[in-house]
Amino acid sequence: MFAERRNAPRRVINRIAQYYCVAGELPRTCMVTDISDTGARLYSETEMPRVFFLVVSGDNIKLNRQCRIVWRLGNEFGVEFVKQRAV
């Protein structure tokens, strides 16, 4: 059995999102597979920068947060939100 190491419970959302490094830059697309108040798990077929802004919108969620990658496994990325704010 694995011990839970997350600080906040995650919820599955499987939603297409966009990310960018600087304002005005054309955003790229990724998939957010799950999310919490402190971070998210993303999937992207393109290389993602270490720090970026993530934009997610849709049913019951609107998020624009600065993220930092904390782990990578193939095309999956675990990110933490740099400045805490409720999801």
N, C-alpha and C positions, 0 to 999 in steps of 0.2 A: 504494500500500500504506500502511496506517495503522500508526503506531508505537504499541506497547502502552504505556500510561501508568499502568496499575494497579500497585500495590505487591505484590499477591498474586494468584495465579491464581483465577479464579472458576469455579464449577460451576453448571450449570443445575439448578434444582430445581422451578420452576413449582408453588409451594405456596401455598395460602391461609394468611394470617397475620393477626394482630391488632396494632393499635397503640393507644397511649393516651398522654396527656400527663402525667397525675398518677395516683398509686395511688388506687384506689377509683372512678375514672372508668370509665364504660362504654366498652369497647373498640370500635373500628371495624375494618372488614375491608379488607385490601389483598392483592395478589398479589406474592409474591417470585418474580421470574423467574430471578435468579441471585444467588449469594452467595460471599463469600470470608472470610478471616480478618479483613479490614479494612473490609468494607462490603458493600453489596447494591444491586441494581436492583429497584425496586418499581413496581407499577402500581396506581393508585387513581382511581376516578371522583369521589371527594370531595377537597376541598382538604385537604392535609396540613400540619400545623404545621412550623415550621422545625426544632424539636427535639422528640423523642418517644421512647417506649420501644416496641420491636418485639418481639413474641412469636411464635416459630415453633416448632412441635413436630410430630413425626411420625417416619417411618422414619429412623433413624440421625441425627436432629438434634433438639436441644433448645436453644433460644436465647431469651434475654431480655436485650436489649442496648439501651442508650441510643444513639440515632442523631441525626445532624445531616445535613440535606439539603445536598448540595454542587452539584447541578445538577437542572434540571427541563426536560422537553421534553414539552409536552402533559400527558398523564396519567401519564407515566413520571417516576420520581425516582431519582436516584443518591444514596445515603446512605453516610456513613462512620460506623463505630462509634466512639463517643466514648472509651470505655475499652477497651483491647485485651484480648481473651481468646480463646482458641481456639474455633473453631466446632465 
